[in-house]
Amino acid sequence: MEEDGNQKKHRKRQAGPKAEKKKAKSKHQQELTPQQRNPKAFAIQHAQKTAKLIRRTQDIKTKKQHIPIVDRTPLEPPPIVVAIVGPPKVGKSTLLQCIVKNFTKQRLANVQGPVTVVSGKTRRLTLVECNNDINSMIDLAKVADLVLLLVDASFGFEMETFEFLNICQVHGFPKIMGVLTHLDAFKDNKQMRKTKKRLKHRFWTEVYQGAKLFYLSGMVNEEYQKTEVHNLCRFISVMKFRPLQWRLTHPYIVVDRIEDITDPETIRQKPKCDRKMSMYGYVRGTHLKNHSMIHLPGCGDYTISDMQSLPDPCPMPDKEKKKTLHVKERLIYAPMSGVGGVIYDKDAVYIDLGGSHSLKQNEEENEAPMNELVASLMNVNNPLDQKMTTSQMTLFSNTAPITEADVQEDDEDDDEDEDEDSARVRRSAEFNATTNEKQGKQTEDLVFDDSDDEDDDEPFNLFSNSMKKQTVSNSDRKKKTDENKDTESNSDSNSDSDSEEDELASKKPKLSRTSKSSDSSVTGAKVTPSQKGKSVNTNISPDGISDYSDSEMEDSGMEEDDDELEGEESGEEEEEDDSGEDDSEEEREEDEDEGNLKWKTNIAAAAAESFKRRQTERINYRKLIYGTAEVEDKEEDEEDELGGLFKVLKKKDEKNNPQSSANLTDSSKCVPDTLQNWELEEIQDLIRDCFVTGEWDKSEDAKARLEQDDELFGDFEDLETGEVHHGEGEDDDEDDNNNEEDDDGDEPTERKKTKAEKTATERRMEKKKKLKELFDNEYDMKGDNEFYDSWKQANEEQAKLNRAEFENMEDSLRVGYEGFRPGMYVRVEMDRLPCELINNFDPSYPLLLGGQQSVEGNIGYVQTRIKKHRWYKKILKSRNPLIISLGWRRFQSIPLYSIQDHNMRNRLLKYTPQHLHCHASFWGPITPQGTGLLAVESLTGNEPGFRIAATGVVLELDKSMQIVKKLKLTGTPYKIFKKTAFIQGMFNSILEVTKFEGAKIRTVSGLRGQVKKALRTPEGAFRATFEDKILLSDIVFMRTWYPVEVPQFYATVTSLLLPPAEKAAWTGMKTLGQLKRERGITAPMKEDSQYKPVERKKRYEPTLKIPKDLQKMLPFKDTPKVLKEKGDPYKRVAVILEPHEAKVNKMMKMVKNLYHHKLKSDKMRMRERVSKHQKEMDRIGVLKSRKQKQVKKDIYRALGKLQKKNEKYKKD
């Protein structure tokens, strides 16, 4: 009781969101709001201030608006690519390790290649570190969604930072976040704040105003502070990305795992042979189809030989409502770094670490066969056909051994097809009539094609949906042509047979693979009840996996989708069949529970029987209509005979294979034995009435019936208004078709009246309604964002339609229509790859697979608009090789620079303009217009300056290009008439002159002329006319335009094929200047090309002399005013004085100087005396004025007193 008395009372919340919600609920609402009671108080008080606020609000709102784009993001998007870029020694690896540790709570010791982590409930990240190589920077700028640009704050921005920013501007400009490191190097906080502010504004100048810039203040235990890294990861997790046009139209894969699957024996015999490789990664961008062309940047163009989807190694967490992720859901997948079950060493060998692939070992142990013979067959690496080619056998002593060539072929009518090129090709199911001569009867069965989907030299892969070869014994074929099959458990398959086997296998988990595949018997496509209890030995493939292929499992899944569209009745029958099968299996289990293990032998047989029974009852119409019977060359197959002691080879015979020849002829085409002679009039009259021009009855006349239909449902024109009205018959039919499923046989709705059936009032009202709708749509104010919102809504609806088109379709079927969609983890196989790609593979260099469109694989002339970068020191010269990054490619080509004149002539430029755009034409891959272009002259990082030489955009694509350069032909006249002259030295023959007749010519002095006729002698001379008489010293020239061909040079940058030490120093074609510098060759100097000092004689113009007689006749103003030069009046004869006179003269000068000095001193003394006197007078004046003021005061005082006395006396 005491405890109850002392219990703390509940206190209601006074603040916080919950308290505010409760107050809002319990708040008493007045009948009138304050704005309704006093609207003037809420009116606009300051018009200008309000206008500024509204303008600012609208500016902010408009800045946030972008052009709406259809959202093609899948439901499970691929991981976001986060590239960590920066110069060396700025902390890229440390930051990547800290980010991984923040998301996954584990530290990576060695970071190599892409690292995929789960960052949230709906987001994954692929972290990639960019090394200090311009090739890697270009490749990552094309695929990165977010770039973390690291900058050493103690040093400032480096050249690599600005180079990467310019690369991003050309290739789409992804989201960029700056990160400042090494802030702990600043000892003064004031200096650090100034540096932060300066770097922030410089970063904003390059990216955009307000770009995010993070600060990593310091390191603790060789790691950045957890709080700062956590804040950075929070920004990364909520970042929104704008789709880029190039990535929306091109698929690509960032390879996170690569494997060489070439036959080891071939590598041993030819180490430099081309390789077959498999690459793994997430599909990004748009859908990627199998057997399409792709480009490996740094390697070349290749075709996908096979492509398969695999389970996601780093899946999204479960879609459950929870605030945080569980520790087990914080997955990481980095095969090149040794995380996720795979590790890379120098020999590119995969080592299982027991990570995400640890389940594979457990499943293999559970599924391992108990029989030693079967286990040995599973471990066979080489296929049997290779062993049989080298094997020999001696039946009896003293006899020659038997080889494969000695064994005769039989059973040439084998129906099995093998696919050599593709591992997953869908097969068609056809109805074929096969004749069994021995049994003497004809049966019609459903034939299923099996395909080989596993490479002979490749071990069994847990994640591959492989299909095995099916071998059939000769003895069994002679009796009933049995096909022995066993279904392999597949996590991706949705067929009923898989679910049944999983149910039965779960009851006895230790059941071996041999027991599963021991007993099964299927005859063709039909199973009889009498065969259910029989047991037949099953043939096992060399790899120890049952011969039943997965293609039937895929077909069953496909057929289930098709049968759902056929109706409900078929579905009910299937449910009854399935229930019957389940009941029969349960009965067998109950009968054999008492220690009897015979029921185990019929599990696989029952599953196969139920599966084959469904196949016989169903018809896959999709395969029958759209499928193609692929008949390909077969390899020599092996089959067992006499207990497996002998091997008999069989080949396909096209004549005896009915499946291959079933669709060679058109079965619906009827070819008559005899043809009618339609030229006879009697035969023409027989069918004349069958055509529209014949004679018909009124009830059957086509023209009359069409007119009747036209009156009711056809289109017509209103003659008064000229408006054409379309009939409503088609719309009604469409509505009826759309509502067939909903109506379920109900009567259709009442048909709308046509215009002919409506009255004049109804037609007039309908026209008024339409006019009012048009008026409302045009003049109603529905808001400023009406167009933008409608545009966004249309894009959202289109995105929903895109998602719903294949949403309910199985992946195996969906991939065939649209390809592998973004977000799927795929395995891509490619043939004929150079061996240097795997031998010199370096995980620090990103490996991309860029999808190409159908046209982009062609090579042609590409015309671009280009501009030399303002930071690049040198100008670019025509015909100098240039390394260009365009699309996915990096290649070297020889561009020609030109500028387009007003008459659309492309005039060749020797050098690029300094600050202007120009056209660049080169031989390269056809790329869509508007694609960005980047050019560098060298890939080596030894140059101290800026490496980006030019940027541009693709303008036109053409197979030919017309570029011309100016060519001047000069000649000299050798005979001159009044306005005609004979010119020589311009042409070499009469034929050349004839070709240029009528061409315009010109002299250096500016006189224009025209070529007339050729002269016989000398050779190449011609007659020309000019607008005035020319001189023999004149030079005549003709301006012509000479076409220049673009060099057809295209070389892919193969940087990935070089050793790791040379990858950053790929060298292609060198310029002429580089070759001369390397060899020490100087350019030849021509005497005519050298500049010589111009020596000109000084020219003296003679004076104009006018005769005296003429001067007299001229008026005064025109006469020359030339006066005679007067002599100097002071210029007299020098007088030499005598010594006595000199002394007297000197004495007089001294006396004179003394006199002048005395006058000067007297004058100075007088000025001093005057100034003193003036000062004394001023002082006396001041005293005098003071005395006068005092006297005046006394006088005025006395006068005032007298005046007062007089006034007083007057009053008295």
Residue, then its C-alpha position, 0 to 999 in steps of 0.5 A: m500500500e505504501e508503494d502505491g501511495n508513493q507511486k509517481k503520478h502521470r504528467k501530461r506533455q506540455a511541449g513537443p509534437k504529441a502535445e501540439k497534436k492533442k491541443a489541435k484536437s481539443k482546440h475550440q474552433q471559432e465560427l469565424t477565423p480572424q481573417q474572416r472577422n477582420p480581413k483588412a488586418f491581413a491585407i497587403q500592407h507594403a506593395q513593393k515589399t510583397a512584390k519582392l517577396i513573391r518574386r523571390t519565392q517564384d525565383i526559388k521555385t523556378k530554379k528547382q524546376h527541371i525538364p521532366i523526364v520519364d522515370r525509368t528507374p526499376l523497382e530494385p535499382p542497381p547500386i549507386v556508383v560513388a567515385i572517390v577522386g583526387p590527387p595522390k596522398v589526399g586520403k582517398s583510400t582512408l575515406l573509402q575504408c571509413i565509409v565502408k566501416n560506417f555502413t558495414k561495421q567492418r574494416l577493409a585491409n586492402v581496397q581493390g576494385p569496386v566495393t558494394v555495400v548496403s547503405g539503407k533500406t532502399r539503397r546500395l552503394t558501389l564505392v570506387e577509388c580513382n587512381n591518378d590516371i587520366n584514363s581512369m578519370i575519364d572512365l569513372a566520370k562516365v559512370a559515376d552517379l556521385v563524385l567525392l572530390l577530395v582536396d588537400a586543404s593545406f596545399g590547395f586545389e591541384m591540377e588533377t581536380f580541375e582536369f576531372l571537373n572539366i571531364c565531368q562537364v563534357h560527359g554529363f556532370p554527375k553530382i559532385m561533393g567536395v571534401l577538404t582533408h588535412l585541416d589539422a595541418f593548420k595551427d592558426n584557426k583564423q588562417m584555416r577559416k580564410t582557407k576554407k572560405r577561399l577554397k569554398h568560393r573557388f569550388w562554387t565557381e567551378v561547380y555551382q553556387g551552393a555546392k556542398l563542401f565537407y570538412l574532415s578536420g583531423m584523424v584519430n588512430e589513422e581514421y577520420q572522425k566517426t561523426e564527420v564520416h557519419n554525417l558525410c554518409r547521411f548526405i550520400s544516403v539521401m542524395k537525389f540524382r538527375p538522370l543523364q541522357w547518355r546513360l538513359t539510352h545506353p546500358y553499361i556494367v561496372v565489372d566487379r569480378i572477372e574470370d578466365i574460363t579458357d581451356p587450360e590445355t589451350i593456354r598451356q599449348k598457346p600462352k598468347c592465344d585469345r581468351k574466353m572470359s566471364m565478367y560479372g556486374y550489375v546492369r545499369g543505364t537501360h536494358l542490355k540484350n544478349h548477343s549485343m555489341i559492347h565496348l571495353p574502354g581501354c580494350g576494344d569492341y566485342t560481342i557478348s557470346d552469352m549472358q545470364s542473370l545470377p542471384d544478387p550477391c548484395p541484395m536489398p534488405d527485407k521490405e519490413k517497416k523498421k527504423t534501422l537495418h539489422v547487423k546481418e543486413r549490412l552486407i558488403y560485396a567486394p570480390m577484388s578486395g577479398v570480401g564476399g567469397v572471392i579473392y584475387d591473387k596475381d594469377a587471377v585464381y579465385i579462393d573461397l573464403g567461406g563468405s557469401h558463397s559458403l552455402k555452396q559447400n554445404e549444398e555440395e556436401n549434402e548433394a554428394p553421391m554415396n556411390e564412389l563411381v558417381a563421385s569420380l564421374m563428378n570430379v571429371n574435368n575433361p569431357l568424354d569426347q576429348k578423352m575418346t579421341t585419344s583413347q585406344m582399346t585392344l579387344f584381343s591379344n596380338t591385334a591392333p588397338i581400336t580407335e575412334a576412327d575405326v568405330q562405325e556410325d549408326d543411329e543417324d536419325d538422332d533428334e538431339d540438338e546441341d548449341e555450340d555458341s549460346a548456353r541459353v537459347r530457347r527451343s521450340a516445341e513442334f508437333n512432328a509425325t515420326t514413323n517407327e518402321k519396326q513397330g509398324k505404326q505412326t504416333e504423334d508426340l510432342v518433341f522437346d529440344d534440349s540444349d547444352d548450357e555448360d562449357d566442357d572446361e568449366p566446373f559446376n557453378l552454383f549460380s548458373n542455371s545450366m542445362k546438361k546433355q541427355t544421353v540415351s542408350n541404344s537398347d532402350r531406344k529400340k524398345k520404347t525410346d525412353e528419356n531418362k531425366d531428373t530435375e535439378s533443384n533451382s532457386d529461380s524456377n517456379s515450376d510445379s515439379d520443383s515445388e514437389e521435389d523440394e517438399l519430398a526432399s525436405k522430409k529426408p534432407k540426407l537423400s543423395r543425388t543418386s537416389k533422386s535420379s535412380d528411378s525414372s521412366v518417360t516414354g516420348a511425351k506420354v506416360t502410362p500408368s503401368q510404367k509408374g512402378k518400374s525402375v530403370n537405371t539412369n545414365i549420369s553425365p560426366d559431371g555427376i549431375s542428372d541428365y534431365s535439363d533445365s530447359e523443360m523447367e523453363d518451358s513449364g514456367m512459360e507454359e503456365d503463364d500462357d495457360e493462365l490466359e486461356g481461361e478458368e477451366s484449364g486452371e481448374e483441371e490443373e488443380e485437380d490433376d495436382s491434387g490427385e498427384d499429391d494424394s497418390e504420393e501421400e498414399r504411397e508414403e503411408d503404405e511404406d512407413e514401417g521401415n520399408l525404404k522402397w518408396k524412395t525409389n519412386i520419388a523422382a519418377a513420380a515427379a517426372e510423370s506428373f511433369k510429363r503428364r502436364q506437358t501432354e495436356r498443355i500446348n505452348y501456343r507462344k512457342l508454336i506461333y513465335g518460336t523458331a526451330e533452330v537446327e544447328d550443327k551437332e557435335e559428335d555425341e556419345e551414347d552407352e551401349l553394352g553396359g558402357l564398354f563401347k562408345v558409338l558416335k552418331k551424326k545428324d542426318e538432315k534427311n532423316n531428321p523430321q524436326s529440322s525439315a518440318n517448317l521448310t515448306d508452307s503447309s497452308k499453301c495450296v498449289p493447284d495441279t493445272l492453271q486456268n487460262w484467264e486470258l479467255e473471255e469465257i473464263q473471265d465472265l465466270i468470275r466477273d460478278c465476284f468483283v465490285t465492278g460486276e452486277w450485284d443484287k440490290s440486297e447484296d450490292a457492295k456499294a449500296r450496303l457501304e452507303q447504308d453503313d456510311e449514313l449510320f457510322g461513317d465519316f461525313e463533312d458538314l458543308e456549312t462549316g467545312e468541318v469533318h466529323h468522324g464516325e463513332g462506330e470504331d470507338d464503340d467497337e473499341d469500348d465494347n472490346n475493352n468492356e468484354e471482360d467486365d460485362d461477362g455477356d451482358e447486353p451492350t449499352e445504348r448506342k450514341k446518336t450520330k449527327a444524322e440522327k440528332t435534331a438541329t437543336e441537339r447539334r447546336m447545343e453540342k457545338k456550343k459545348k465544344l466551343k465552351e470547352l475550348f474557351d475554358n481550356e484557353y482562358d481559365m486561370k488554372g495556375d502558373n504551373e499547369f503546363y509543368d504539372s501536366w507534363k510531369q503527370a504525363n511522364e509519371e503515367q508513362a513510367k507506370l505503363n513502362r513498369a506494368e508492361f512486363e511486371n507480371m512476366e517471368d524473368s526467363l521470358r521477360v529477358g527475351y523481350e526487353g533484355f536484362r533490365p537495370g539492377m540485375y546481377v549478370r554474368v557476361e561471357m565474351d570470346r576472343l579477348p586478348c590475353e594481355l587483358i587478364n595477364n596485365f589486369d589491375p583492379s585499381y583500373p575500372l573495367l567497364l562494359g558499355g553497350q552500343q546502339s546499332v549504328e554506333g559500331n560503324i566508322g565514318y566521318v564525324q564533324t564536331r564543334i570544338k574549342k581549345h581549352r583556355w588553360y591549355k598552353k599550346i594551340l592545336k595544329s591540323r593533322n596532329p594526332l589527338i586522343i579523343s574521348l567520345g561516348w564510351r570510347r577512347f581513341q586516337s584520330i587525326p582531325l582537320y580543323s575548319i571554319q564555315d564561311h557565310n557561303m557554307r564553305n568549310r575552309l581549312l584552318k592550319y591552327t585552332p583559333q585562340h578564343l573561338h569555336c571551330h569545326a573539327s572533322f575526323w575519322g571515328p565511330i558514329t556517335p549520336q548528335g549532341t554527345g560531348l567530346l574531350a580531347v587530350e594530346s598525351l595521356t602521361g602525367n609527367e606534363p606540369g600543365f593542364r592536360i585537357a586540350a579541347t572540348g566540344v560536341v558532335l554536330e553531324l555524321d556523314k560518310s563524306m566530308q567536304i573541306v577545302k583550302k585556298l590555293k593561289l595560282t600566279g603568273t606574269p604578263y609577257k605581252i600587254f595590249k590596251k585591256t588585254a594581256f598574254i599571261q604565262g607561268m600559271f598553267n602547264s598545258i592547254l588542257e588546264v587552261t581550257k578547264f579554267e576558262g572564264a575564271k576570275i583573276r586579279t593583279v596585286s595592284g587590284l585590277r580584276g580580269q578574266v581568263k579567255k582562251a589558251l594560246r598555242t605557244p608558249e605551253g600553258a599561256f593564255r589570253a586574259t582581259f582586265e578592266d584597265k591596262i596592266l604593267l609588265s611588273d604586275i603579278v597576276f594570280m587566281r584564287t582557287w579552292y582545293p579539296v582536302e581529304v580527312p585522314q582515315f586513321y582510327a586507333t583504340v586506346t588499349s591502356l588496359l592491355l599494358p603492364p601495370a607500370e605502363k598503363a598510365a603511359w600509353t603512346g599512340m601515333k606521335t607528332l612530327g615535332q615529337l619525332k624530330r625532338e627524339r631524333g635531334i632533327t632540325a627543320p630544314m631552313k629555306e633561304d626564301s623562307q628566312y626573313k631578311p632586313v629590308e634595306r631602303k635608300k633614303r629618297y630626297e624629294p626635289t624642291l619645287k621651282i617656279p619660274k620667275d615669270l610665272q611667279k609674277m603672273l600668279p596672285f599674291k596668295d599663291t606666290p611662294k613666300v620665301l624670305k632671305e635669311k637675316g643676319d644676327p644683329y648681335k653677332r659682331v667681331a670679338v674685341i680683345l682687351e688689354p691687360h690694363e683694360a681687363k683689370v679696369n673692366k673687372m674692377m667695374k664689374m665688381v663695383k657694379n655687383l657690390y652696388h646691386h648687392k647693396l640695393k638688394s640688401d636695402k630693399m630687404r631691410m626696407r621690407e622688414r621695416v615695413s612689416k614691423h611697422q605694419k604690425e605695430m600699426d595693427r597693434i595700435g589699431v586694436l588698442k584704439s578700437r578697444k578704447q573707442k568701444q569703451v568710450k562709446k559705452d560710457i557715452y551711451r550709458a551717460l546719455g541713457k541716464l540723462q534721458k531717464k532723468n528728463e522723462k522722470y521730470k516730465k512726469d512729475 
